[in-house]
Amino acid sequence: MPQIQTKNLTKQLLTWFNAQRRELPWRDAPCGQRDGYRVWLSEVMLQQTTVTAVIPYYLKFLDKWPDVKALAKATDDDVMRAWAGLGYYARARNMLKCARFVSDECQGVFPRAEEDLVKLPGVGPYTAAAICSIGFNGPSAPVDGNVIRTLSRLYAVKAEMPKNKDQIQVLTDALLPKGHSGDYAEALMDLGSLVCKPKNPNCADCPWVKTCKAFAAGKALAYPVKAPKKVKPTRRGWAFWIENTDGHILLERRPPKGLLGGMMGLPGTEWTETLPTAEQASQVLSVKSSQALPDYIKHTFTHFHLELGVIFMKVEGCEDLAGEWIRPEDLDEQALPSVMRKAIAHARQHRPSQHFP
């Protein structure tokens, strides 16, 4: 693409952005003058999560932990409790590791260079580029889903996702304005979010409509080219609502690594393709009386669907059961992932009478 046209595209984008930019809580100062901690915090939260969902969490975190040193001193439980419901919990664990590293090894100051940022725990190439450009106006161009979709349409990129990412990065870098990389990064994000939407793009409002190859061909929705979707497998399992004679409910902490690592939840079986019977599942614990509740909950993770049944158990002695006994009225205050909140709601709805067992 000729250099003059590249410059025109960048100018058109930034002119549009100056008029249409979104007002967001992490945009509290001009790009290049922002607190690296706040940029990093917002970018971690925004990974695979919508802006609307992130805003209340972001504000709550800032209120509790206004800087990286404060967050570094937080306990794992406090952070997971504040994160509960936001999903993709590995982000929270890595976030805390990163905060402690920056506090201890970087004197509480985030590095400015992309090559140093990417060395931080849990910080990948995209997040490093975003912090570098938005926080410090460094020479970086972060490429997220919005950018891939917008540039794929602009240039009618034929390569399938995710194989097209390197090509999109080259095209994005070519438009990068010196000294204004932060505005450029946020402009691309806003353009993809507000105008170049996945299903209903507002092409008439796009600053690039006269140049966009996909629009010219009448094929905006054909880009980015996606590989055939893989069918998600379905896993099945049981969760145990274990209640003692005081009415307290047993929760256990999942292993620190793996899906929902370190999170509290109801005990239960492994999640496999074949669902064991309620009788087989109950034999995992030495509990005499149990009852499978009707129906099951459905939940979808990134790589599979889950169907989870709930088995009600009433116990007298609890010395052989590992975990924490929680009063029912305190369950909502626990750091529980969404799937466990669904299971608890299901158990409350279908709980047997007080006469059971």
SEPA-408272 format. One record per residue: x, y, z of N, C-alpha, C, O, CB in turn. Coordinates in steps of 0.2 Angstrom, whole numbers, plus 2048, in hexadecimal, padded with zeros to 3 digits. Atoms other than C-alpha are relative to their C-alpha. Glycine has a CB too. Layout:
% residues N
XYZXYZXYZXYZXYZ ...
***
This chain:
% residues 357
8047FA8008008008008048068008098068047FB800806 7FC7FA8008078117FC8018048067FC80480A7FE8057FA 7FF7FD7FA80E81B80A7FB8068017F9806807807803801 8057FB7FF80382A8077F97FE8027F68018067FF8047FA 8078037FE7F381F8088007FE8077FC7FE80B7FE7FB7FC 7FF8037FA7FA8178187FF8068057FC80680A8067FD801 8007FA7FC7FC8298207F98028007F68048058058057FE 8077FE8017EA82D81A7FC7FC8057F87FF8087FE8017F9 8048057FC7E381E8228018018087FC80280C8027F97FF 7FF7FE7F97EB8228337FD8068027FA807807808800801 8037F97FF7E68348327F88008017F58028058028057FB 8078018007D482F82E7FE7FD8077F97FE80A7FE7FC7FA 8018047FA7D482383D8008048067FB80480A8047FA801 7FF7FC7FA7DA82F84A7FB8068007F9808805808803800 8057FB8007CF83D8447F97FD8027F58008067FF8037F9 8068037FE7C08318468007FF8077FB80080B7FF7F97FC 8008017F97C682C8578008068047FD80580A8077FC801 8007F97FC7C883E85D7F98028017F78058068048057FD 8077FE8007B584085A7FC7FA8037F77FC8067FE8017F9 8048067FE7AF82E85F8027FC8057FF7F78077FF7FC7FA 7FD8057FB7BA82786C7FB7FF8067F8804808807804803 8048027FA7B281E87B8038038068098048077FF7F9800 7FE7FD7F97B382688C8007F98057FB7F78067FB805803 8008067FC7B98178978058028068098068058047FA7FC 7FC7FE7F97C08188A98077FF7FF80B8038037FD7FB805 7F98008007D18128A48038057FB80A8057FA8027F97FE 7FD7FB8057D38208977FF8078047FC80C8027FC8017FA 8007FA7FC7D682D8A58058057FF80580A8038007FD808 7FB7FC8027E483589D8027FF7F98017FA7F6807800805 7FE8018077EC83888C8047FA7FF8087F88048038067FD 7FB8058017F58298858078028008088087FE7FE7FD7F9 7F97FE7FE80782988A8018038068068048098028057FA 7FF7FD7FA80383189A7FC7FC8057FA7FF80B7FD807800 8048047FC7F98238A28047FC80580A7FA8047FC7FC7FC 7FC8057FC7FE8188B18007F97FD7FB7F77FB7FC800807 7FF8078038058088AB7FC7FB8037F97F68008077FE800 8048057FC7FC7FF8B97F98007FE7F67FA7FD800802807 8077FF8027EB8058B37FF7FD7F97FA7FA7F87FD807801 8018038077EE8018A18017F88007FD7F57FD8068037FC 7FF8077FF7F47F08A67FA7FC8037F87F78008067FE804 8068037FD7E57EC8B17FB8007FB7F77FB7FB7FF804806 8058008057D97F18A48017FB7FA7FC7F87F87FF8077FD 7FF8058067E17E78968007F98027FD7F57FF8078017FD 8018077FD7E27D78A17F97FF8017F67F97FF804800807 8078017FF7D07D98A57FC8007FA7F77FC7F97FD805805 8047FF8077CA7DD8938027FA7FC7FE7F97F78028067FD 7FF8058047D27CD88D7FA7FB8007F87F88058067FC802 8068058017C37C28867FA8028047F67FE8068027F9802 8067FE7FC7B77CD8907FE8077FD80280B7FB802801808 8027FA8037AC7DB88B80180780480280680A7F88007FF 7FE7F97FC7AF7EE8907FA8018057FC80280B8008067FB 8057FF7FC79E7EE8988017FC8077FF7FE80C7F97FF7FD 7FF8057FB7A27DF8A380680280480680280B8017F97FE 7FA7FE7FC7B37E68A88008068048038068098068017FA 8007F97FD7AF7F88AD7FF7FF80880380280C7FB8047FD 8018017F87A87F38BF8057FD8038077FF8097F97FD801 7FA8047FD7B67E78C280680580080A8058058017FA7FC 7FA7FB8007C37F48BD8008058058048068098018037F9 8017FB7FB7BC8018C88017FD80780380080C7F98037FF 8008037F97BA7F58D78087FE80180A7FF8077FC7F9800 7F98027FF7CC7EF8D58048078018088078068047FD7FA 7FC7FA7FF7D38018D47FE80380780280680B7FE8067FB 8027FE7F97C98058E48037FC8058057FF80A7F8800801 7FD8047FB7D07F78ED80880080080B8008057FE7F87FF 7F88008017E27F78E68018057FB8028047F58027F97FD 7FF7FA8057E68088DE8068007FC8078047F87FF806804 7FA8008037F78048D98037F88008007F4804806805803 7FD8078008027F48D58027FE8068027F88088058007FA 7FD8027F980A7F48E67FA7FE8047FB7F9808804805803 8068027FC7F97F38EE7FD7F97FE7FC7F58027FB805800 8038068037F37E58E38057FA8028037F58037FF8007F8 7FB8057FF8047DC8E67FF7FD8078017F78098078027FF 8018027F98007DB8F97F97FC8017F87FA806800806804 8078037FF7EE7D48F68017F88018067F67FE7FC8027FA 8008077FF7EB7C28FB7FD7FD7F97F98007F67FC7FE806 8028048067E77B58ED7F88008017F48017FC8027F9800 8088017FF7D57B38F57FD8077FE7F78077FB7FF7FE807 8047F98017D17C68F58008017F87FB8047F6804805803 8007FF8087D67C78E27FB7FC7FD7F87FE7F88078007FE 8048048037CD7B88DD7F88028027F48017FE8017F9802 8067FE7FE7BE7BE8E77FD8067FC7F88067F97FF801807 8027FA8047BE7CF8DE7FF7FE7F97FC8027F5805805801 8008028077C17C68CD7FA7FC7FF7F87FB7F98067FD7FE 8058058027B37BA8CF7FA8027FC7F78087FD7FD7FD807 8057FE8057A67BA8C18038037FA7FF8047F57FC805803 7FD7FD8067B27C28B58037FB7FB8047FC7F5806805801 7FE8068047B87B18AE8078007FE80B8048007FC8007FA 7F98018027C87AA8A78058028068098068068028057FA 7FD7FF7FA7CF7A98B880880080180B8028057FE7FB806 7F98008007E17A68B38038077FF8088088028037FB7FA 7FE7F98017E27B88AF8018038078068078087FB8047FC 7FF7FE7FA7DF7BC8C18067FE80480A8028077FA7FF805 7FA8037FD7ED7B08C78068037FD80B8058018007F97FF 7FA7FD8037F97B78BB80180780180680A8028007FF7F8 8007F97FF7F47C98BE8038018078078068087F9803800 7FD7FF7F97F97C78D18077FE80080B8018037FC7FB805 7F98018018097BF8CC8048057FD8098077FF8017F97FC 7FD7FB80480D7CD8C08018068058068098057FC8027FA 8007FA7FB8087DA8CE8067FF8058098048067FA801803 7FB8017FB8147D28DA8078017FD80C8038007FF7F9803 7FA7FF8048227D18CD8028077FF80780A8018007FC7FA 7FF7F98028207E38C88028048078068098077FA8047FD 7FF7FC7F981F7E98DB8077FE80280B8028057FB7FE804 7FA8027FD82E7DF8E08078017FC80C8037FE8007F8802 7FA80080483A7DE8D18008077FB8068087F97FF7FB7FB 8007FA8048357EF8C87FE8068047FD80B8017FB7FF7FA 8027FA7FB8327FA8D77FA8037FF7F88098008068057FF 8077FE8018207FB8D37FF8047FA7F98077F97FE804806 8017FC8068228038C28007FB7FA8057F77F98068057FF 80080480681D7FA8B28058027FB8068087F97F98007FD 7FB7FE80682B7F98A47FC8047FB7F68037FA8037FA7FE 8037FD8068288048958017FD7FA7FD7FE7F5803807800 7FE8038068307FA8887FC7F97FF7FB7F58048077FE7FF 8038068028267EC87F8047F98028017F58057FD8007F9 7FC8067FF8347DF8808017FF8088027F980A8078017FD 7FF8017F98357E28937F97FE8037F97FA808803806804 8078017FE8227E28967FE7F87FF7FB7F58037FB8047FC 8028078028207D188D8037FB8058027F58058027FE7F9 7FC8057FC82C7C989A7FC8008077FE7FB80B807802801 8038007FA8207CD8A87FB7FA8017F87F87FC7FC806801 8058068008157BE8AF7F98027FE7F68077FF8007FE808 8077FF8038057BC8A57FF8057FB7FA8067F97FC801806 8017FB8058097CA8998027FD7F98087FC7F8804806802 7FF8038078087C48878028067FB80280B7FD7FB7FC7FE 7FE7FB80580D7CD8777FA8067FF7FC80B7FF8017FD7F9 8057FB8017FC7D687580080580680080B8057F97FC800 8017FC7FA7FB7DC88780680580180680B8038007FC807 7FA7FC80080D7E28868008067FB80280B7FD8077FB7FF 8017FB80580A7EB8767FB8068027FC80C8017FE7FD7F9 8057FC7FD7FA7F387E80380580580280B8057FA7FD802 7FE7FC7FB8037F988D8058057FD80680B7FF8037FC806 7FB7FC8038128008837FD8067FC7FF80B7FD8047FC7FB 8037FA80480780A8777FC8048047FC80A8037FD7FD7FA 8057FB7FC7F98108828038038068018098077FA7FB802 7FD7FD7FA8038128918058057FF80680A8028027FB805 7F97FC80181381A88A8018027F98068057F78057FB802 7FF7FE80781081D8778067FD7FD8098007F9800808800 7FA80380381D8118737FE7FD7F97F87FD7F88027FA805 80180280781F80A8627FD7F97FF8007F47FC8078007FC 8038078018137FB8637F98017FE7F68067FF8007FD807 8078008038037F785B7FC7F98027FD7F47FF8008007F8 8038067FE7F87EA8657FB7FE7FB7F78027F87FD801807 8058038047EE7DE85B7FB7FC8037FD7F68068037FC7FA 8058047FD7DE7D88627FA7FE7FB7FB7FF7F57FC803806 8058038057CE7D085B7FD8067FC7FB8057F67FA7FD804 8037FA8047C77E28568058027FB8028037F57FF806805 7FB7FE8057D77E684D8007FB7FA8017FD7F5807801803 8008058057D77D58447FA8017FB7FB8007F58017F9803 8068008047C67D783E8008077FC7FE8067F67F9801805 8007F98047C87EA8398058007FA8038017F4801805804 7FB8008067D87E782F7FF7FB7FB8017FC7F5807800804 8028058047D27D78287FB8037FA7FC8017F57FD7FA803 8047FE8057C47E08208038067FC8018067F67F9803804 7FD7FA8047CE7F081B8047FD7FA8038007F5804804805 7FC8038057DA7E58117FE7FA7FD8017F77F98077FF803 8038078037CF7D680D8057FB8018077F77FC7FE8017F9 7FB8057FF7DC7CB8157FD7F98007F87F7803803801808 8028078017D97B980F8027FB8057FF7F58058017FE7F9 7FD8067FB7E37AF81C7FB7FF8057F7804808806802803 8058027FA7D87A68298038028078098028087FF7F9800 7FF7FF7F97D87AA83B8027F98037FF7F48017FB804804 7FB7FB7FD7E47A88458068017FC80B8047FE8027FF807 7FA7FF8047F07A68378028077FD8078087FB8007FB7FA 7FF7F98037ED7B883180380580580480B8037F98027FE 7FD7FB7FB7F47C08418068037FF8078098008007FC807 7FA7FC8028057C383B7FF8057FB80280A7FB8067FA7FE 8017FB8067FF7CB82B7FC8068037FE80B8017FC7FC7FB 8047FA7FD7F37D683580580480480480A8047FA7FD805 7FB7FC7FC8017DB8418048047FB80680A7FD8057FB804 7FD7FC80580B7E18327FC8057FD7FF80B7FD8037FB7FA 8047FB8027FD7EA82B7FE8068057FE80C8047F97FD7FD 8017FB7FA7F97F283C80680480180680A8027FE7FC806 7FA7FC7FF80B7F783E8028057FB80480B7FC8067FB800 7FE7FB80680C80082D7FC8068017FD80B7FE7FE7FC7FA 8047FA7FF7FE80C8338028038077FF8098087F97FE800 7FF7FE7F980680F8448038078008088087FC8057FC803 7FD7F980180982284680580180680480080C7FA805801 7FA7FF7FB81982784F7FD8058057FB80B8048068037FD 8027FC7FB81582F8607F98008027F78038078028077FE 8078007FE80382B8607FD7F98007F77F87FE7FC8047FB 8018078018038188617FA7FF8057F67FA8048067FC802 8058017FB7F78198717F98017FD7F57FD7FD801803806 8077FE8037E98228687FF7FC7FA7F97FA7F98018087FD 8018058057EC8178597FD7F98027F87F77FF8067FF7FC 8028077FD7EA8078637F88018027F47FC8018047FE806 8078007FD7DA80D86C7FB8027FA7F58007FA800806805 8047FF8067D381485B7FE7FA7FD7F87F97FB8038057FB 8028068047D48038537FB7FC8057F77F98028077FC7FF 8058047FB7CC7FB8637F98037FF7F47FF7FF803800807 8067FD8007BE8088627FC7FF7F97F67FE7F9800807802 8028018077BC80684F7FD7F98007F77F87FD8058017FB 8028078007BA7F38517FA7FF8047F57FB8038057FC802 8068017FB7AE7F58607FA8047FE7F48017FF802802807 8067FC8017A380385A7FD8007F97F78017F8802807802 8027FF8077A38028478017F97FC7FC7F67FA8048057FD 7FE8068037AC7F38407FE7F98048027F58058077FF7FD 8038067FB7A17E684A8007FA7FC8007F97F67F9802802 8008068037A17D48477FA7FE7FB7FB7FC7F68017FB805 80680280478F7D28417FD8067FC7FA8057F77FC7FC804 8047FA8037887E383D80580680080480B8037FA802805 7FC7FA8007967EF8387FD8067FD7F88067F98067FE7FB 8037FA8027918018368058037FB8088087FC7FF805806 7FB7FE80579B8038267FF8087FE80480B7FD7FF7FC7FA 8017F980279381482380480580480580B8027F9802800 7FD7FC7FC79B81B8328087FF80180B8028057FD7FF807 7F98028007AC81482F8058057FC8038077F78027F97FD 7FB7FC8037BB82082B8037FD7FA8068017F6805803805 7FC8048057C28138207FB7FD7FA7FE7F97F68047FB803 8058038047B280F8168028017F88017FC7F47F9803801 7FE7FF8077B98168058067FC7FE8077FB7F88028077FF 7FA8038017C980C8077FF7F88018037F47FE806802804 8018077FE7C27FB80E7FE7FC7FA7FA7FD7F77FA800805 8018058057C47ED8027FA7FB8017F77FA7FC8067FC7FF 8068057FF7B77E280A7FA8047FF7F58017FC8007FE808 8067FC8017AA7F080A7FF8017F87F98007F6800807803 8007FF8087AE7F37F77FD7FA7FD7FA7FA7F88078027FD 8028068037AB7E17F47F97FE8027F67F98008057FA801 8068017FD79B7E17FE8017F98047FC7F58057FB7FE7FB 7FE8067FC7A37D38098038018078077FE8098047FB7FC 7FD7FE7F97A67DB81A8007FA8058047F98097FD806803 8018067FB79F7CC8238047FA7FF8047F58037F97FE800 7FB8068027AB7C081A80680080380A7FC8038008007F8 7FA7FF7FD7B97C78248008028077FB8058098048067FC 7FA8048017C37C282E7FE7F97FE7F97F7800805800806 8028078027C37B18268027FC8058077FB8088057FE7F9 8008057FA7C07A48338017F97FE7FD7F77F97FA801805 7FF8078017C67928337F97FD8037F68008078067FD804 8068037FE7B77868358007FF8088057FD80A7FF7F97FC 8018017F97B17858478017F98027FE7F47FF7FA803803 8008077FD7B67768517FA7FF8057F88048098077FF804 8058017FC7A876E85A8027FF8078077FB8097FC7FA7FE 7FE8017F97AA77086D7FD7FA8037F77F98027FD807804 8028067FC7A97608777FC8028067FC8088088067FC802 8047FF7FA79D75E8858037FC8068047F68057F97FF7FF 7FE8047FB7A37598967FB8008067F7805806807803803 8058017FB7997538A58027FF8068087FC8077FA7FB7FE 7FE8027FA79A7528B77FB8028067F5804804807804802 8047FE7FA7937548C98038058048098048057FE7F9803 7FE7FC7FA7947618D67FC7FE8067F77FC8067FF8087FE 8038027FA79175D8E87FE80680480280A8078057FB804 8027FB7FB7867688F38007FC8077FB7F88087F98037FE 7FF8047FA78C7619047FE80580680280A8078077FD801 8027FC7FA7837689138007FC8067FE7F68077F88027FE 8008037FA7867649257FA8028047F6805802807802804 8057FF7FB77B7649347FE8078027F98098048007FC806 8017F87FE77E7779377FD8037FA7FC80A7FA806802802 8027FD80677877A9258068047FC8048077F77FB806802 7FA7FE80478A77F91F8017FC7FA8007F67FA806801805 7FF80380678F77B90E8088007FF80C8048007FD8047FA 7F98018017A07749098028027F98008017F48017F8800 7FD7FD8067AB77D8FD8077FD80080A7FC8058008077FF 7F98028007BC7778F78048057FB8018077F68017F97FE 7FC7FC8047CA7808EE8037FB7FA8067F67FC806804804 7FD8048057CF77A8DD80880080080A8058027FD8027F9 7F97FF8007E17768D98028067FD7FF8097F98037FA7FC 7FD7FA8037EC7858D58008017F98008077F6806802803 7FF8008077EF7818C37FA7FC7FD7F67F88008067FC7FE 8068038037E277C8B67FA8058007FA80A8027FF7FA802 8067FC8017D17828B27FD8028077FC7FE80B7FA7FC7FC 8037FD7FA7C978D8C08057FF8068037FE80B7FA7FD802 7FB8027FB7DA78A8C98008058067FF80B8058078017FD 8007FC7FA7DA7918DB7F98028027F98068078058057FF 8077FD7FE7C77958DB7FD7FB8057FE7F58057FC8007FA 8048047FC7BB78F8E87FA7FD7FC7F88007F77FE804806 8068038047AC7848E37FE7FA8048017F88098027FE7F9 8028067FE7A27758E78047FA7FF8077FA7F97F87FF7FE 7FC8078027AB7648E87FC7FD7FB7F67FE7F98017FC806 8038038057A77598DA8047FB7FD80A7FA7FF7FD8047FB 7FC8058047AC74C8CD8048047FB80380A7FA7FB7FB7FD 7FC7FD8057B874F8BF7FB8017FA7F57FE7FA8067FB7FD 8047FF8057B07558AF8027FC7FA8087FE7F78008087FE 7FE8048067B07488A17FB7FF7FB7F58027FC8027F9803 8058018057A77438927FA7FC8027F57FD8008037FD7FA 8068057FD79D73589B7FF80280780380280B8037F97FF 8027FE7F979373A8AA7FF7FA8047FB7F58027FA8047FF 8018067FC79472D8B87F98018037F6806803805800806 8068007FC7847298C18008048068068048097FD7F9801 8007FC7FA77F7338D08037FB8068067FD80A7F9802802 7FE8057FB7827238DA8087FF80080B7FF8057FD7F9800 7F88008017947218D38038068028098068068017FE7F9 7FC7FA7FE7987338D680080180780580380A7FC8067FD 8007FF7F97927338E88057FB8048077FD8097F97FE802 7FB8057FC79E7248EC80780380180B8018048007FA7FC 7FA7FC7FF7AC7318EA80180280780780280A8018067FB 8007FE7FA7A77368FB7FD7FB8057F87F88027FD807801 8038057FB7A372C90B7FA8038037FA8058098057FE805 8077FD7FD79173390C7FB7FB7FF7FA7F87F97FF8077FC 8058058007837289107FA8027FC7F77FE7F87FE7FE807 8067FD8037757339098018057FB80480A7FD7FB802806 7FF7FB80577473C8F97FA8007FB7F77FB7FB8077FF7FC 8057FF8057687428EC8028047FA80480A7FB7F9802803 7FF7FC80676A7478DA7FB8057FF7F58037FF8017FC7FA 8057FB8017617588D77FE7FF7F98027FD7F4803807802 8038008077567598C78048057FB80680A7FE7F9801800 7FD7FC80575E7608B780780180180A7FE8067FC8077FF 7F97FE7FF76F7678B58018077FD7FD80A7FA8057FB7FC 7FE7FA8037787778B18048007FA8077FB7F9803805806 7FC80080678077C8A180580680080380B8027FC8007F9 7FB7FB8007907868A08057FF7FA8067F97F8804801807 7FB80080679C78A8918068038028078098047FD8037FA 7FA7FD7FF7AE78C8938038017F98007FF7F48057FB804 7FD7FE8077BA7918858017F97FB7FF7FA7F6807802801 7FE8068047BE77F87F7FA7FA8017FB7F57FD8067FD802 8058057FF7AF7758857F98028037F98078078037FA804 8067FF7FC79D77588B8007FB8068027F68067F97FE7FB 8008047FA79976E89C7F88008027F5804802804804806 8078017FD7897668A38027FD8078057F88087FC7FA7FC 7FE8027F978A7658B67FA7FF8047F5803805804806803 8058027FC77E75C8C18028028078088028097FE7F97FF 7FF7FF7F977C75F8D47FD7FB8047F87F98037FE807802 8038057FC77B7528E180080380780580680A8057FA800 8007FD7FA7757578F28027FB8058007F58057F8802802 7FE8057FB77D74F9017FF8038078018098088077FE7FF 8017FE7F97797519148047FC8048047F68047F9800802 7FB8047FC78774C9207FF8028077FD8088098078017FD 7FF7FF7F978974B9338078028028088078047FD7FA804 7F97FF7FE79B7499368048037F98028007F48047F9802 7FD7FD8057A675392B80880180080B8047FC7FE8077FF 7F98007FF7B87509318047FD7FA8097FF7F98027FD806 7FC8048057BC7459228008047F98028027F47FD7F97FF 8017FC8067B775391580480680080480A8057F98027FF 7FC7FB8007C475F9107FD8067FC7F98057F88077FE7FC 8037FA8037BF77190C7FE80580580080580B7FA7FE7FC 8027FB7FC7B77809147F88008017F57FF7FB8028077FE 8078007FF7A578091C7FE80780080080B8047FE7FC806 8027F980179C7909177F88008017F47FC7FF8018027F9 8087FF7FF78B79691D7FD8027FA8008067F57FF806805 8037FF80777F79790F7FF8077FE8008097F97F97FD800 8017F880177C7AA9118078037FE8078097FC7FD803806 7FA7FD80278F7AC90E8037FD7FA8087FF7F88057FE806 7FE8038077907A28FE8018057FB8068057F77FB7FB7FE 8007FB80678D7B18F38078058018088087FC7FA805800 7FA7FC7FF79D7BA8FB8067FC7FE80B7FF7FF800802807 7FB8048017A87AC8F68038027F97FF8047F47FF7F9801 7FD7FF8077B47AD8E77FF7FA7FC8037F67FB808801800 8038068047AA7A18DC8008027F97FE8077F77F97FE803 8017FF8087AB79F8C97F98007FE7F57FD8028057FB7FC 80780080379B7A18BF7FD7F98007F77F88028008037F9 80380780079978E8BD7FE7FE8077F97FB8078057FB7FD 8028027F979978C8D07FA8048027F6801806806800804 8067FC7FE78D79A8D27F97FD7FD7F47FD8018018077FE 8068038037817918C67FE7FA8047F87F88058027FE7F9 8018067FD7837818CF7FD8018077F87FD8098077FC801 8037FE7FA77F7898E07F98027FF7F5800803805805804 8077FD8017707928D97FB7FA7FE7F67FA8018008057FA 80480680276A7818D27FF7FC8067F97F98078047FC7FB 8018047FA76D7788E37FB8048047F6800807806800803 8057FC7FC7637868EC7F97FF7FD7F47FE801802807800 8068008037557858E07FD7F98017F77F88028008017F8 8038078007537728E08027FC8078017F68078037FC7FA 7FE8037FA75976E8F27FA7FC8037F47FE803802805805 8058047FD74F7608FA7FD8038068008088098027F9801 8037FE7FA74476290980580080680A7FC8057F97FD801 7FC8017FA74B76491A8007F98038047F88077FE805805 8018067FD74675391E8057FB7FD8067F57FF7F97FD7FF 7FB80480375374C9128078008048098068068028027F9 80180780275C7409167FB7FD8047F97F78038067FC7FF 
***
